[in-house]
Amino acid sequence: MNYISTRGAAPVLGFGEAMMTGLARDGGLYVPQTVPVMPAGEIAALAGLPYEEVAFRVMRPFIGGFFGDDGFRGLIDSAYRSFAHAARAPLAELAPNHFLLELFHGPTLAFKDFAMQLIGQMMQAALAKTGERITIVGATSGDTGSAALEAFRGLANVEVFILFPQGRVSDVQRRQMTTVSETNCHALAVDGSFDDCQARLKDMFNDFAFRDGVRLAGVNSINWARVLAQVVYYFYAAVALGAPHRSVSFTVPTGNFGDIFAGYIAKRMGLPIDQLVIATNQNDILDRALRAGEYRTNGVKPSISPSMDIQVSSNFERALFDAYGRDGKAIAALMDEMKAGGFRISQGALETLRSTFASGRCSEEETMATIARVWTATGELLCPHSAVGVKVAEEHLATSPMITLATAHPAKFPDAVERATGLRPGLPPHLADLFDKPERMTPVPDDLAALQALVRERLARQVQG
Ligand SMILES: *Cc1c(COP(=O)(O)O)cnc(C)c1O
């Protein structure tokens, strides 16, 4: 399987290289050259299989020969061993025909663990083949950072730096990053928003001397391997509710568009998905773009669902690439316009996007009200992100079963949940001492040169130590 860049001017890579490279050298994102279709009979055969086996069958065609089959199965088994639920991604019924896919039973309590635990295993295996050292730099709106540190802490050949927006993540999210004690882990508190963190991360990748000098690798959802790992649970949930014999719909609380793009890939692979609904909080650029055809940022407003406080939605570029008939030059031109604040989506591309995605927005008040209402009606405690999804899903209920992705555990956002329900959700036992541990983080300015200097200095220190 080969991977090509959305901007059409970077080398074509195999799976392993695409995973280790992260951002393409032309600034684009890697996508599979062709999406393999899974015949209906093979989809039907997934019903009742363990999560790990579904993962193997869904991802295998994208991996090519990079890992042998037995090796790949072993990596998948190790990745999901630490999950607290035997089903890995259990479904709960919220209302007739409306289901919640609980993706928060991993070690850091957010869906990011599904991809990060696996990519941790896969990168380690790839590095073991070559004996290389790499430097991982990631930007986080809250959950990617802890998931990455959990997946890579203590590894001998990996140094991990996480940029998070200072003061804009929940206390639990921050502590999950700053209490990791392994010395290969570095939590950097950036004076800026998530969009600023992500922009500096892309700047580091676009500085080839730096990138090659520190052997930079990325684990944000610009990394194709992460998106791929998330395709699995769309199949797993859909077959549990009767696919491929009947269609299902999904609603996805969306920030950087990685999770919902995984759903789009599942649909391209042949999974009968009726509606694929983008749910945004008050940072509603994606909802506005689909309605008005204009993708334009108007500043991030901090919300009670901070992991979705994003205006520059990286993976939307992957959807645009297909909507523009895979014209890399056209995408490169749009992304240039984006530097000046936004662009108009062509009529043809807009129609393609609207035929694939529906969308909706949920205000802060609606988010709180949804947490309270669902708690009273069903006894299910929603995190604020999942609540955004549930509210938007309710506006899109139709004949096919609706599956809303629950992206984080309520205990990651206890303040918002307590305000909505009067109940303060407790952390699970493995995190019970989170507030007793010492924190370790480095405040940094939103400045490329300062960040690069810090990374270089820490790497030099590690080599000496
Ligand atoms: C990351 C995250 C999201 C947004 O996912 P994207 O893939 O960036 O669209 C939503 N909810 C939670 C809890 C998250 O951690």
The ligand as an ORCA input file, in Angstrom:
! r2SCAN-3c Opt
* xyz 0 1
  C      -9.375     14.942     20.478
  C     -10.739     14.979     21.037
  C     -11.846     15.334     20.253
  C     -11.706     15.772     18.816
  O     -11.230     14.746     17.980
  P     -10.625     15.084     16.561
  O     -10.088     13.818     16.032
  O      -9.552     16.115     16.804
  O     -11.729     15.645     15.739
  C     -13.099     15.261     20.828
  N     -13.264     14.894     22.118
  C     -12.220     14.563     22.901
  C     -12.474     14.186     24.308
  C     -10.933     14.585     22.396
  O      -9.892     14.245     23.177
*
